[in-house]
Amino acid sequence: MAKLLPVKTVGTRRYQVLEASPTEIATQYVANSLIKSGYQGVNGSFFNTVTQALAMHYTRGQTKNHTVNHEKNSWTFYISDDERYYGGNLRIACTSALNLTELENKVGKVLFAIGGKDLFGESPRYSGGTIWSTSAFRTLVARGSDDKGNAVIHFIQPLQTVTMATIKEDLNSLGYDPYSTINIDGGGTTQMVFGNYKFLPKPESDGSARPMPYLIKIK
C-alpha cells in the first residue's frame, strides 16, 4: 500500500519520500501536469516538448509507451519479473540501455522502466557538469525497503534546492544504493501528489505545474 513516509533529514536538508510496492506504479502518458491529470504520483523523466519524451517511459500493457532513451538519459531504472532469470521474483535495479530491446536483452522481460541520469558525476550523462553542479529541486526513484524488509519503490524529492553531488552523499547516508537509484527530471518539472499532499515548488501562473508527456502514477 503506497504511503508518504516521515520526512528524512540529513543535516539541514529535508527529503520527502513516497513509498509504493513494485506492482503499484506505472508510467502514464498525459501531456499535462500531474495535478491537472488527476493522478497521484510524481513527474516523469526528461522531455523536449509536452508530447516528446527524451527518456524511456515503459509499463507493460500500457497503450502508449516511449521505448527509447536519449544517450544522456540512458541510465534505466527497471522492474523485471522474468522467470528465466529471477525464478518468479521481482528484480528492481538499474542499468544502461538505449532502448527497450537492449534493456530486455540484458535483464529479461520488464514490467516497468524509466530512463534518466545516474548518481555518478563523471558520467557522460552529465555532459558539461551543469546538471550535476546546479542547485535545483529534483525527483529520484530508488529501490528501498519497507518496515518489513520487503523491496519497494521510493520516490524521493528534496524539499529545498540541492546539487546532485550533495544528493549523492545524502542518499548514501540514508542507506540507498546509487546503483539502484535514478535521477529523473527536476527543476520546474518537480511534482508530487498523494492524497492531500502536493509538492509543486515552481507552480505555473495558473497554480498548476509544468506539463510533461509522461508521469509515474500510483495505480
C-alpha positions as a Markdown table, in Angstrom:
| # | Residue | x | y | z |
|---|---|---|---|---|
| 1 | Met | 0.0 | 0.0 | 0.0 |
| 2 | Ala | 1.5 | 3.3 | -1.1 |
| 3 | Lys | 2.2 | 5.9 | 1.6 |
| 4 | Leu | 4.1 | 9.0 | 2.4 |
| 5 | Leu | 7.0 | 8.4 | 4.8 |
| 6 | Pro | 8.1 | 10.8 | 7.5 |
| 7 | Val | 10.4 | 13.4 | 6.2 |
| 8 | Lys | 14.1 | 12.2 | 6.2 |
| 9 | Thr | 16.7 | 14.7 | 7.3 |
| 10 | Val | 20.4 | 14.9 | 6.6 |
| 11 | Gly | 22.0 | 17.9 | 8.3 |
| 12 | Thr | 19.6 | 20.8 | 7.5 |
| 13 | Arg | 18.4 | 19.2 | 4.3 |
| 14 | Arg | 15.0 | 17.5 | 4.2 |
| 15 | Tyr | 13.7 | 14.8 | 1.8 |
| 16 | Gln | 10.1 | 13.7 | 1.2 |
| 17 | Val | 9.7 | 10.0 | 0.3 |
| 18 | Leu | 6.7 | 8.4 | -1.3 |
| 19 | Glu | 6.8 | 4.6 | -0.9 |
| 20 | Ala | 5.0 | 2.2 | -3.2 |
| 21 | Ser | 5.1 | -1.5 | -3.9 |
| 22 | Pro | 6.6 | -2.5 | -7.3 |
| 23 | Thr | 3.2 | -3.5 | -8.7 |
| 24 | Glu | 1.5 | -0.2 | -7.7 |
| 25 | Ile | 3.3 | 2.0 | -10.1 |
| 26 | Ala | 3.1 | 2.7 | -13.9 |
| 27 | Thr | 4.2 | 5.2 | -16.4 |
| 28 | Gln | 1.3 | 7.2 | -17.9 |
| 29 | Tyr | 1.1 | 9.4 | -21.0 |
| 30 | Val | -0.7 | 12.6 | -20.0 |
| 31 | Ala | 0.7 | 15.6 | -22.0 |
| 32 | Asn | -0.3 | 17.6 | -18.9 |
| 33 | Ser | 0.8 | 18.5 | -15.4 |
| 34 | Leu | 0.5 | 15.9 | -12.6 |
| 35 | Ile | -2.1 | 18.0 | -10.7 |
| 36 | Lys | -4.2 | 18.6 | -13.8 |
| 37 | Ser | -4.0 | 14.9 | -14.8 |
| 38 | Gly | -6.0 | 13.8 | -11.7 |
| 39 | Tyr | -3.4 | 11.0 | -10.9 |
| 40 | Gln | -1.3 | 10.5 | -7.8 |
| 41 | Gly | 2.4 | 10.0 | -8.1 |
| 42 | Val | 5.4 | 12.0 | -9.4 |
| 43 | Asn | 6.6 | 13.7 | -12.5 |
| 44 | Gly | 8.1 | 11.7 | -15.3 |
| 45 | Ser | 11.6 | 11.9 | -16.7 |
| 46 | Phe | 13.3 | 14.3 | -19.2 |
| 47 | Phe | 11.5 | 15.6 | -22.2 |
| 48 | Asn | 11.8 | 18.0 | -25.1 |
| 49 | Thr | 8.2 | 19.2 | -25.6 |
| 50 | Val | 4.9 | 18.4 | -23.8 |
| 51 | Thr | 4.4 | 15.5 | -26.3 |
| 52 | Gln | 8.1 | 14.4 | -26.9 |
| 53 | Ala | 9.9 | 12.4 | -24.2 |
| 54 | Leu | 13.7 | 12.2 | -24.1 |
| 55 | Ala | 13.8 | 9.1 | -21.9 |
| 56 | Met | 12.2 | 5.7 | -21.8 |
| 57 | His | 8.8 | 5.5 | -20.1 |
| 58 | Tyr | 7.5 | 1.9 | -20.3 |
| 59 | Thr | 4.9 | -0.1 | -18.5 |
| 60 | Arg | 3.9 | -3.5 | -19.8 |
| 61 | Gly | 0.3 | -3.3 | -21.1 |
| 62 | Gln | 0.1 | 0.4 | -21.4 |
| 63 | Thr | -1.5 | 1.7 | -24.6 |
| 64 | Lys | 1.2 | 4.3 | -25.1 |
| 65 | Asn | 4.9 | 3.9 | -24.2 |
| 66 | His | 8.2 | 5.6 | -25.1 |
| 67 | Thr | 10.8 | 2.9 | -25.5 |
| 68 | Val | 13.9 | 4.8 | -26.4 |
| 69 | Asn | 16.4 | 6.7 | -24.3 |
| 70 | His | 18.4 | 9.7 | -25.4 |
| 71 | Glu | 22.1 | 8.8 | -24.8 |
| 72 | Lys | 22.3 | 11.4 | -21.9 |
| 73 | Asn | 19.3 | 9.7 | -20.3 |
| 74 | Ser | 20.3 | 6.1 | -20.7 |
| 75 | Trp | 20.6 | 5.1 | -17.0 |
| 76 | Thr | 17.5 | 3.0 | -16.7 |
| 77 | Phe | 15.5 | 2.0 | -13.5 |
| 78 | Tyr | 13.6 | -1.2 | -14.2 |
| 79 | Ile | 11.4 | -3.9 | -12.6 |
| 80 | Ser | 11.7 | -7.3 | -14.1 |
| 81 | Asp | 9.7 | -10.5 | -13.4 |
| 82 | Asp | 11.4 | -12.7 | -16.0 |
| 83 | Glu | 11.2 | -16.2 | -14.5 |
| 84 | Arg | 14.2 | -17.3 | -16.6 |
| 85 | Tyr | 16.4 | -15.0 | -14.6 |
| 86 | Tyr | 14.7 | -14.5 | -11.2 |
| 87 | Gly | 12.6 | -17.6 | -10.6 |
| 88 | Gly | 9.3 | -15.6 | -10.4 |
| 89 | Asn | 10.7 | -13.0 | -8.0 |
| 90 | Leu | 10.8 | -9.3 | -9.0 |
| 91 | Arg | 14.2 | -7.7 | -9.6 |
| 92 | Ile | 14.5 | -3.9 | -9.0 |
| 93 | Ala | 17.7 | -2.4 | -10.3 |
| 94 | Cys | 19.3 | 0.0 | -12.8 |
| 95 | Thr | 21.5 | -0.5 | -15.9 |
| 96 | Ser | 22.4 | 1.4 | -19.0 |
| 97 | Ala | 20.3 | 0.9 | -22.1 |
| 98 | Leu | 19.4 | 3.0 | -25.2 |
| 99 | Asn | 16.1 | 1.2 | -25.9 |
| 100 | Leu | 13.7 | -1.4 | -24.6 |
| 101 | Thr | 15.2 | -4.2 | -26.8 |
| 102 | Glu | 18.7 | -3.6 | -25.4 |
| 103 | Leu | 17.3 | -3.5 | -21.8 |
| 104 | Glu | 15.4 | -6.8 | -22.1 |
| 105 | Asn | 18.4 | -8.4 | -23.8 |
| 106 | Lys | 20.4 | -7.6 | -20.7 |
| 107 | Val | 17.9 | -8.2 | -17.9 |
| 108 | Gly | 15.0 | -10.2 | -19.3 |
| 109 | Lys | 11.4 | -9.1 | -19.7 |
| 110 | Val | 10.5 | -6.0 | -17.8 |
| 111 | Leu | 7.3 | -4.7 | -16.2 |
| 112 | Phe | 8.4 | -1.1 | -15.8 |
| 113 | Ala | 11.3 | 1.0 | -17.0 |
| 114 | Ile | 12.2 | 4.7 | -16.9 |
| 115 | Gly | 15.3 | 6.4 | -18.2 |
| 116 | Gly | 17.3 | 9.2 | -16.7 |
| 117 | Lys | 20.6 | 10.0 | -15.2 |
| 118 | Asp | 22.8 | 8.1 | -12.7 |
| 119 | Leu | 24.3 | 9.4 | -9.5 |
| 120 | Phe | 27.9 | 9.5 | -10.7 |
| 121 | Gly | 29.1 | 12.9 | -11.7 |
| 122 | Glu | 31.8 | 11.6 | -14.0 |
| 123 | Ser | 29.2 | 10.0 | -16.2 |
| 124 | Pro | 28.8 | 11.3 | -19.8 |
| 125 | Arg | 25.1 | 11.6 | -18.9 |
| 126 | Tyr | 26.1 | 14.8 | -17.1 |
| 127 | Ser | 27.6 | 16.5 | -20.1 |
| 128 | Gly | 29.5 | 19.6 | -19.0 |
| 129 | Gly | 28.6 | 19.0 | -15.4 |
| 130 | Thr | 25.8 | 21.6 | -15.4 |
| 131 | Ile | 23.0 | 19.3 | -14.1 |
| 132 | Trp | 25.4 | 17.8 | -11.6 |
| 133 | Ser | 26.6 | 21.1 | -10.0 |
| 134 | Thr | 23.4 | 23.2 | -10.2 |
| 135 | Ser | 21.3 | 23.5 | -7.1 |
| 136 | Ala | 17.7 | 22.6 | -8.0 |
| 137 | Phe | 14.6 | 20.7 | -7.0 |
| 138 | Arg | 14.9 | 17.0 | -8.1 |
| 139 | Thr | 13.0 | 13.8 | -8.4 |
| 140 | Leu | 14.7 | 10.5 | -7.8 |
| 141 | Val | 13.5 | 6.9 | -8.0 |
| 142 | Ala | 15.2 | 4.3 | -5.8 |
| 143 | Arg | 14.9 | 0.7 | -4.6 |
| 144 | Gly | 14.0 | 0.9 | -0.9 |
| 145 | Ser | 12.8 | -1.4 | 1.8 |
| 146 | Asp | 9.6 | -1.2 | 3.8 |
| 147 | Asp | 9.3 | -1.7 | 7.5 |
| 148 | Lys | 9.1 | -5.5 | 7.0 |
| 149 | Gly | 12.2 | -5.6 | 4.8 |
| 150 | Asn | 10.3 | -6.1 | 1.5 |
| 151 | Ala | 11.7 | -4.4 | -1.6 |
| 152 | Val | 9.7 | -1.3 | -2.5 |
| 153 | Ile | 10.0 | 1.8 | -4.7 |
| 154 | His | 10.9 | 5.1 | -3.2 |
| 155 | Phe | 10.2 | 8.4 | -4.9 |
| 156 | Ile | 12.5 | 10.9 | -3.3 |
| 157 | Gln | 12.3 | 14.7 | -3.5 |
| 158 | Pro | 14.4 | 17.2 | -1.6 |
| 159 | Leu | 12.2 | 19.9 | -0.1 |
| 160 | Gln | 14.8 | 22.6 | -1.0 |
| 161 | Thr | 17.1 | 23.1 | -3.9 |
| 162 | Val | 20.3 | 21.0 | -3.8 |
| 163 | Thr | 23.1 | 19.8 | -6.1 |
| 164 | Met | 23.3 | 16.3 | -7.4 |
| 165 | Ala | 26.7 | 15.9 | -5.7 |
| 166 | Thr | 25.1 | 16.6 | -2.3 |
| 167 | Ile | 22.1 | 14.4 | -3.1 |
| 168 | Lys | 24.5 | 11.5 | -3.8 |
| 169 | Glu | 26.1 | 12.0 | -0.4 |
| 170 | Asp | 22.8 | 12.4 | 1.4 |
| 171 | Leu | 21.2 | 9.3 | -0.2 |
| 172 | Asn | 24.3 | 7.3 | 0.7 |
| 173 | Ser | 23.8 | 8.5 | 4.3 |
| 174 | Leu | 20.2 | 7.4 | 4.2 |
| 175 | Gly | 21.2 | 3.9 | 3.0 |
| 176 | Tyr | 20.2 | 4.0 | -0.7 |
| 177 | Asp | 22.3 | 2.1 | -3.2 |
| 178 | Pro | 23.4 | 4.5 | -6.0 |
| 179 | Tyr | 23.4 | 1.6 | -8.5 |
| 180 | Ser | 19.6 | 1.2 | -7.8 |
| 181 | Thr | 18.8 | 4.9 | -8.0 |
| 182 | Ile | 17.9 | 7.2 | -10.9 |
| 183 | Asn | 17.7 | 10.9 | -11.2 |
| 184 | Ile | 14.7 | 11.8 | -13.4 |
| 185 | Asp | 13.6 | 15.3 | -14.3 |
| 186 | Gly | 13.6 | 18.1 | -11.7 |
| 187 | Gly | 13.6 | 21.9 | -11.6 |
| 188 | Gly | 10.2 | 23.3 | -12.6 |
| 189 | Thr | 9.1 | 19.8 | -13.6 |
| 190 | Thr | 9.3 | 18.6 | -10.0 |
| 191 | Gln | 5.9 | 17.4 | -8.8 |
| 192 | Met | 4.4 | 15.0 | -6.3 |
| 193 | Val | 0.7 | 14.5 | -5.5 |
| 194 | Phe | -0.5 | 11.9 | -3.0 |
| 195 | Gly | -3.8 | 12.2 | -1.0 |
| 196 | Asn | -3.8 | 15.8 | 0.4 |
| 197 | Tyr | -0.1 | 16.2 | -0.1 |
| 198 | Lys | 1.0 | 18.4 | -3.1 |
| 199 | Phe | 4.6 | 19.4 | -3.8 |
| 200 | Leu | 4.8 | 21.9 | -6.7 |
| 201 | Pro | 7.8 | 24.0 | -5.8 |
| 202 | Lys | 7.7 | 26.1 | -9.0 |
| 203 | Pro | 4.0 | 26.5 | -9.9 |
| 204 | Glu | 2.8 | 28.0 | -13.2 |
| 205 | Ser | 0.8 | 31.2 | -13.2 |
| 206 | Asp | -2.4 | 29.2 | -13.0 |
| 207 | Gly | -1.2 | 27.4 | -9.8 |
| 208 | Ser | -0.6 | 24.1 | -11.5 |
| 209 | Ala | 2.8 | 22.9 | -12.7 |
| 210 | Arg | 4.8 | 22.4 | -15.9 |
| 211 | Pro | 3.1 | 20.0 | -18.3 |
| 212 | Met | 5.0 | 16.9 | -19.4 |
| 213 | Pro | 4.5 | 13.9 | -21.7 |
| 214 | Tyr | 4.6 | 11.2 | -19.1 |
| 215 | Leu | 4.3 | 10.9 | -15.3 |
| 216 | Ile | 4.7 | 8.0 | -12.9 |
| 217 | Lys | 1.4 | 7.2 | -11.3 |
| 218 | Ile | 0.3 | 5.2 | -8.3 |
| 219 | Lys | -2.3 | 2.8 | -9.6 |
